C-alpha cells in the first residue's frame, strides 16, 4: 500500500511538472481597422481561431486609417507603434492592414488563411523552453531562463474576450457593421527580463470584464518566448 501511494504521488508530481512545461498557446496578432474596407473577413477568421484552446488571437486596432473619415473606436497609437516594430524586425516595407503576426516571428496578410495556418503549424513545431510564468490580479512573475542576446521585454496585454460589433458611420465602411473579438484594450511594457527571476506590478485594468495575458518577448518586437494567462 505504501509503495502504491508513493508511486501515485510520483506520477502526480510528474504530471504537474509536465503541465507546468506544457507549450503556451500560439499568439496570433491581427492588425486591423474599422475603416479598412478589406479587414472584415480577416477579423472573422481570426475570431474563429479563438475556438482553439492552443491559439491566442489578439486584435490590435491601428489608427492610420482614421483620415478616411472614421475614427476607429478601439485604435490606440501604441498599437500602431507595435506594428511598426514588427515591420522593422520582419523587413516589411510599410505597415498595412489586415496583417497577421504569428508568435512575433513571422507575418502574412490577414486575407490569406492558408498562409496563417502554415505559420501556426510551424509555430507549433518550433522548439520552445519558456521560463515559468504566473500572473494574478496585481502582479506577474517570470522565472529564470536563457536570456536572448538582446534581452527581453515583459508586456502586459488586456483584451475583451467578447465579440464586439461597431456600426461604422463614415469612411470606406460607412453603413456597415464591423465585428471583432479579443480586442486589445491595454498594452503596456512592464520592464526588461535578464534571465533571472523577476516580479512585475500590474496597473489596474481600465475597465471590467477584461482578460489578462503577459508576454515575454525578444526586445523591440521580436519572437515571443513565453505566455502567461490569468486563471490558467
KAMO-V508704 format. One record per pair of residues at least 12 apart in sequence whose C-alpha atoms are under 10 Angstrom apart, sorted by the first residue. I is the first residue (numbers start at 1). GAP is how many residues later the second one is. D is the distance in whole Angstrom. If there is no record, write none. Layout:
[[I;GAP;D] [I;GAP;D]]
//
This chain:
[[20;111;10] [20;112;7] [20;113;9] [21;107;10] [21;108;8] [21;109;8] [21;110;9] [21;111;8] [22;106;10] [22;107;10] [22;108;9] [23;31;9] [23;101;8] [23;104;9] [23;105;7] [23;106;8] [23;107;8] [23;203;9] [23;204;9] [24;30;7] [24;31;9] [24;32;9] [24;100;10] [24;104;9] [24;105;10] [24;106;8] [24;201;9] [24;202;7] [24;203;6] [24;204;8] [24;205;9] [25;27;9] [25;28;7] [25;29;4] [25;30;5] [25;31;6] [25;32;9] [25;78;9] [25;98;10] [25;99;9] [25;201;9] [25;202;7] [25;203;9] [25;204;10] [26;27;9] [26;28;6] [26;29;5] [26;30;6] [26;31;8] [26;76;7] [26;77;6] [26;78;10] [26;93;10] [26;94;7] [26;95;9] [26;97;7] [26;98;7] [26;198;9] [26;200;10] [26;201;9] [27;27;9] [27;28;6] [27;29;5] [27;30;6] [27;31;7] [27;74;8] [27;75;6] [27;76;5] [27;77;8] [27;93;9] [27;96;9] [27;188;9] [27;197;8] [27;199;10] [27;200;8] [28;18;8] [28;21;9] [28;22;10] [28;27;7] [28;28;6] [28;29;5] [28;30;6] [28;31;9] [28;72;7] [28;73;6] [28;74;5] [28;75;6] [28;76;8] [28;79;10] [28;88;9] [28;91;10] [28;92;8] [29;17;9] [29;27;8] [29;28;6] [29;29;5] [29;30;6] [29;31;7] [29;54;10] [29;70;8] [29;71;5] [29;72;5] [29;73;6] [29;74;8] [29;75;8] [29;78;9] [29;81;10] [29;153;10] [29;155;10] [30;12;8] [30;13;8] [30;16;7] [30;17;10] [30;27;7] [30;28;6] [30;29;5] [30;30;6] [30;31;8] [30;53;10] [30;67;8] [30;68;7] [30;69;6] [30;70;5] [30;71;7] [30;72;9] [30;77;10] [30;78;10] [30;79;9] [30;80;7] [30;152;10] [30;153;10] [31;12;9] [31;27;9] [31;28;6] [31;29;5] [31;30;6] [31;31;7] [31;48;8] [31;49;8] [31;51;10] [31;52;7] [31;64;9] [31;65;8] [31;66;6] [31;67;6] [31;68;5] [31;69;6] [31;70;8] [31;78;10] [31;79;8] [32;27;7] [32;28;6] [32;29;5] [32;30;6] [32;31;9] [32;33;9] [32;40;10] [32;43;9] [32;48;10] [32;64;8] [32;65;5] [32;66;5] [32;67;7] [32;68;9] [32;78;9] [32;148;10] [33;26;10] [33;27;8] [33;28;5] [33;29;6] [33;30;7] [33;31;8] [33;32;7] [33;33;9] [33;37;10] [33;38;9] [33;39;6] [33;40;9] [33;41;8] [33;42;7] [33;63;10] [33;64;7] [33;65;8] [33;145;9] [33;147;10] [34;27;8] [34;28;9] [34;29;9] [34;31;8] [34;32;9] [34;36;8] [34;37;8] [34;38;6] [34;39;8] [34;40;9] [34;41;9] [34;132;8] [34;133;9] [34;134;7] [34;137;9] [34;138;9] [34;139;7] [34;140;10] [34;142;10] [34;143;9] [34;144;6] [34;145;9] [34;146;9] [35;27;10] [35;28;9] [35;29;9] [35;30;6] [35;31;7] [35;32;9] [35;33;7] [35;34;8] [35;35;6] [35;36;8] [35;37;7] [35;133;8] [35;134;10] [35;135;8] [35;136;6] [35;137;6] [35;138;6] [35;139;8] [35;143;9] [36;28;10] [36;29;7] [36;30;9] [36;32;9] [36;34;10] [36;36;10] [36;60;10] [36;61;7] [36;62;8] [36;135;9] [36;136;7] [36;137;7] [37;60;10] [37;61;10] [37;134;9] [37;135;6] [37;136;6] [37;137;10] [37;139;10] [37;141;10] [38;59;8] [38;60;7] [38;72;9] [38;73;8] [38;134;10] [38;135;9] [39;58;7] [39;59;5] [39;60;9] [39;71;8] [39;72;8] [39;139;9] [40;58;9] [40;70;10] [40;71;9] [40;133;10] [40;136;10] [40;137;9] [40;138;6] [40;139;7] [40;140;8] [41;57;9] [41;69;8] [41;70;7] [41;71;10] [41;72;10] [41;137;10] [41;138;10] [42;55;9] [42;56;7] [42;57;9] [42;58;9] [42;67;9] [42;68;5] [42;69;5] [42;70;8] [42;71;8] [42;138;10] [43;16;8] [43;55;8] [43;67;8] [43;68;9] [43;135;9] [43;136;7] [43;137;6] [43;138;8] [43;139;10] [44;119;10] [44;134;9] [44;135;7] [44;136;7] [44;137;8] [45;65;8] [45;66;9] [45;67;10] [45;68;7] [45;71;10] [45;135;10] [46;12;8] [46;13;8] [46;54;9] [46;64;8] [46;67;9] [46;70;9] [46;134;9] [46;135;8] [46;136;9] [47;12;9] [47;114;10] [47;115;10] [47;116;8] [47;132;9] [47;133;7] [47;134;5] [47;135;7] [47;136;10] [48;133;9] [49;68;10] [50;111;9] [50;131;8] [50;132;8] [54;70;9] [55;65;8] [55;69;10] [56;46;10] [56;47;10] [56;126;9] [56;157;10] [56;171;10] [56;173;10] [57;43;10] [57;44;10] [57;45;9] [57;104;10] [57;124;8] [57;125;7] [57;126;9] [57;127;10] [58;42;10] [58;43;10] [58;99;9] [58;100;10] [58;101;8] [58;102;9] [58;103;9] [58;122;10] [58;123;8] [58;124;5] [58;125;6] [58;126;6] [59;15;10] [59;20;10] [59;41;9] [59;100;8] [59;101;10] [59;121;7] [59;122;7] [59;123;6] [59;124;5] [59;125;6] [59;126;9] [60;14;8] [60;15;7] [60;16;8] [60;18;10] [60;19;6] [60;20;8] [60;22;9] [60;23;9] [60;39;10] [60;99;9] [60;120;10] [60;122;9] [60;123;6] [60;124;6] [60;125;8] [60;126;10] [60;127;10] [61;12;8] [61;13;6] [61;14;4] [61;15;7] [61;16;9] [61;17;10] [61;18;7] [61;19;8] [61;36;10] [61;37;10] [61;119;10] [61;122;8] [61;123;8] [61;124;9] [62;12;8] [62;13;5] [62;14;6] [62;15;7] [62;16;8] [62;17;6] [62;18;5] [62;19;9] [62;20;9] [62;21;8] [62;33;10] [62;34;10] [62;35;9] [63;12;5] [63;13;6] [63;14;6] [63;15;9] [63;16;8] [63;17;7] [64;12;10] [64;13;9] [64;16;8] [64;31;9] [64;32;9] [64;33;10] [65;31;10] [65;32;9] [65;106;9] [65;107;10] [66;105;8] [67;104;9] [68;102;8] [68;103;5] [68;104;7] [68;105;10] [69;100;9] [69;101;6] [69;102;5] [69;103;8] [69;104;10] [69;105;9] [70;98;7] [70;99;7] [70;100;5] [70;101;5] [70;102;8] [70;103;9] [70;104;8] [71;97;9] [71;98;10] [71;99;9] [71;100;9] [72;94;9] [72;96;9] [73;93;8] [73;95;10] [74;92;10] [74;109;8] [74;110;8] [74;111;7] [75;108;10] [75;109;9] [75;110;9] [76;108;10] [76;109;9] [76;110;9] [76;111;9] [78;108;9] [78;109;7] [78;110;9] [79;105;9] [79;106;10] [79;107;9] [79;108;8] [80;15;9] [81;14;10] [81;140;10] [82;105;9] [82;138;9] [82;139;7] [83;12;7] [83;13;9] [83;16;9] [83;17;10] [83;18;9] [83;138;8] [84;12;10] [84;137;9] [85;134;10] [85;135;6] [85;136;5] [85;137;8] [86;15;8] [86;18;7] [86;19;9] [86;20;9] [86;21;9] [86;134;8] [86;135;5] [86;136;7] [86;137;10] [87;14;10] [87;20;9] [87;134;9] [88;132;9] [88;133;9] [88;134;10] [89;15;9] [89;16;9] [89;17;10] [89;131;8] [89;132;7] [89;133;7] [89;134;10] [90;14;9] [90;15;8] [90;16;7] [90;17;7] [90;131;9] [90;132;9] [91;16;10] [92;15;9] [92;16;10] [96;13;9] [96;14;10] [97;12;8] [97;13;8] [97;14;9] [98;12;5] [98;13;7] [98;14;10] [99;12;8] [99;13;10] [99;17;10] [100;12;9] [100;13;10] [100;15;10] [100;16;7] [100;19;10] [101;15;9] [101;18;9] [101;19;10] [102;14;8] [102;15;10] [102;17;7] [102;18;7] [102;20;10] [102;21;8] [102;121;9] [102;122;9] [103;16;9] [103;17;8] [103;20;7] [103;21;10] [103;114;9] [103;119;9] [103;120;6] [103;121;5] [103;122;8] [103;123;10] [104;113;8] [104;114;9] [104;117;7] [104;118;5] [104;119;4] [104;120;5] [104;121;9] [105;14;9] [105;18;9] [105;113;10] [105;116;9] [105;117;6] [105;118;5] [105;119;7] [106;13;7] [106;14;10] [106;16;10] [106;17;9] [106;116;10] [106;117;9] [107;12;8] [128;96;10] [128;97;7] [128;98;8] [129;16;8] [129;17;9] [129;96;8] [129;97;8] [130;12;9] [130;13;9] [130;14;9] [130;15;7] [130;16;8] [130;86;9] [130;94;9] [130;95;6] [130;96;5] [130;97;8] [131;12;5] [131;13;6] [131;14;5] [131;15;8] [131;16;10] [131;64;9] [131;65;10] [131;66;9] [131;85;9] [131;94;8] [131;95;7] [131;96;9] [132;12;7] [132;13;8] [132;65;9] [132;94;8] [132;95;9] [132;96;9] [133;64;10] [133;65;10] [133;66;10] [133;81;8] [133;82;9] [133;83;9] [133;93;8] [133;94;7] [133;95;6] [133;96;9] [134;65;10] [134;79;10] [134;80;8] [134;93;9] [134;94;6] [134;95;7] [134;96;8] [134;97;9] [134;98;9] [135;21;10] [135;64;10] [135;65;9] [135;66;10] [135;67;9] [135;77;8] [135;78;8] [135;79;7] [135;92;10] [135;93;6] [135;94;6] [135;95;5] [135;96;8] [135;97;9] [136;65;10] [136;66;9] [136;76;9] [136;77;10] [136;92;10] [136;93;9] [136;94;6] [136;95;8] [136;96;10] [137;64;9] [137;65;8] [137;66;9] [137;67;8] [137;68;9] [137;75;9] [137;93;8] [137;94;10] [138;62;9] [138;63;6] [138;64;5] [138;65;7] [138;66;7] [138;67;9] [139;60;7] [139;61;6] [139;62;4] [139;63;5] [139;64;9] [140;14;9] [140;16;9] [140;50;9] [140;58;8] [140;59;6] [140;60;5] [140;61;6] [140;62;7] [140;73;10] [140;74;8] [140;88;9] [140;89;10] [140;90;9] [141;13;10] [141;56;7] [141;57;6] [141;58;5] [141;59;6] [141;60;9] [141;73;9] [141;87;9] [142;12;9] [142;51;8] [142;53;9] [142;54;8] [142;55;6] [142;56;5] [142;57;7] [142;58;8] [142;72;9] [142;73;10] [142;74;8] [142;84;9] [142;85;10] [142;86;9] [143;50;9] [143;52;8] [143;53;6] [143;54;4] [143;55;6] [143;56;9] [144;49;9] [144;50;9] [144;51;5] [144;52;4] [144;53;5] [144;54;8] [145;48;10] [145;49;9] [145;50;5] [145;51;7] [145;52;8] [146;48;8] [146;49;6] [146;50;9] [147;46;8] [147;47;6] [147;48;5] [147;49;8] [147;71;9] [147;78;10] [148;45;10] [148;46;8] [148;47;8] [148;69;9] [148;70;7] [148;71;9] [148;75;10] [148;77;9] [149;45;10] [149;69;9] [149;70;9] [150;44;9] [150;68;7] [150;69;6] [150;70;9] [150;72;10] [151;41;7] [151;42;7] [151;43;6] [151;44;8] [151;66;9] [151;67;6] [151;68;6] [151;69;9] [152;39;9] [152;40;6] [152;41;5] [152;42;7] [152;43;9] [152;63;10] [152;64;7] [152;65;5] [152;66;4] [152;67;5] [152;68;8] [152;69;9] [152;70;9] [152;71;9] [152;72;9] [152;73;9] [153;36;7] [153;37;8] [153;38;6] [153;39;5] [153;40;6] [153;41;9] [153;62;8] [153;63;6] [153;64;5] [153;65;6] [153;66;5] [153;67;8] [153;68;9] [153;69;9] [153;71;10] [153;72;10] [154;34;9] [154;35;6] [154;36;5] [154;37;6] [154;38;6] [154;39;7] [154;46;9] [154;60;7] [154;61;6] [154;62;5] [154;63;6] [154;64;9] [154;65;9] [154;70;10] [154;71;10] [154;72;9] [154;73;10] [155;32;7] [155;33;6] [155;34;4] [155;35;6] [155;36;8] [155;37;9] [155;58;8] [155;59;6] [155;60;5] [155;61;6] [155;62;8] [155;72;10] [156;30;8] [156;31;6] [156;32;5] [156;33;6] [156;34;7] [156;35;10] [156;44;10] [156;46;8] [156;47;9] [156;56;7] [156;57;6] [156;58;5] [156;59;7] [156;60;9] [156;72;10] [157;27;7] [157;28;8] [157;29;6] [157;30;5] [157;31;7] [157;32;9] [157;48;10] [157;53;10] [157;54;8] [157;55;6] [157;56;5] [157;57;6] [157;58;8] [157;72;10] [158;24;9] [158;25;9] [158;26;6] [158;27;6] [158;28;5] [158;29;7] [158;30;9] [158;47;7] [158;48;9] [158;49;10] [158;51;10] [158;52;6] [158;53;5] [158;54;5] [158;55;6] [158;56;9] [159;22;9] [159;23;6] [159;24;5] [159;25;4] [159;26;5] [159;27;7] [159;28;9] [159;46;10] [159;50;9] [159;51;5] [159;52;5] [159;53;7] [159;54;8] [160;20;10] [160;21;7] [160;22;5] [160;23;5] [160;24;7] [160;25;7] [160;26;10] [160;47;10] [160;48;9] [160;49;7] [160;50;5] [160;51;6] [160;52;9] [161;19;10] [161;20;6] [161;21;4] [161;22;7] [161;23;9] [161;48;8] [161;49;7] [161;50;7] [161;51;10] [162;18;8] [162;19;6] [162;20;6] [162;21;8] [162;47;9] [162;48;9] [162;49;10] [163;16;7] [163;17;6] [163;18;4] [163;19;7] [163;20;8] [164;13;10] [164;14;8] [164;15;5] [164;16;5] [164;17;6] [164;18;9] [164;19;8] [165;12;6] [165;13;5] [165;14;4] [165;15;6] [165;16;9] [166;12;5] [166;13;6] [166;14;9] [167;12;9] [182;28;9] [182;29;9] [183;27;10] [184;26;9] [184;27;9] [184;28;10] [185;20;9] [185;21;8] [185;22;9] [185;25;8] [185;26;10] [186;19;8] [186;20;8] [186;21;10] [186;24;9] [186;26;9] [187;27;10] [188;14;9] [188;15;9] [188;26;10] [189;25;10] [189;26;9] [190;12;8] [190;13;9] [190;24;9] [190;25;10] [192;24;9] [192;25;10] [192;26;10] [192;27;8] [193;23;8] [193;24;9] [193;25;10] [193;26;9] [211;18;8] [211;19;7] [211;20;9] [212;16;9] [212;17;6] [212;18;6] [212;19;9] [213;14;7] [213;15;6] [213;16;4] [213;17;6] [213;18;10] [213;19;10] [214;12;8] [214;13;6] [214;14;5] [214;15;6] [214;16;8] [215;12;5] [215;13;7] [215;14;9] [216;12;9]]
//
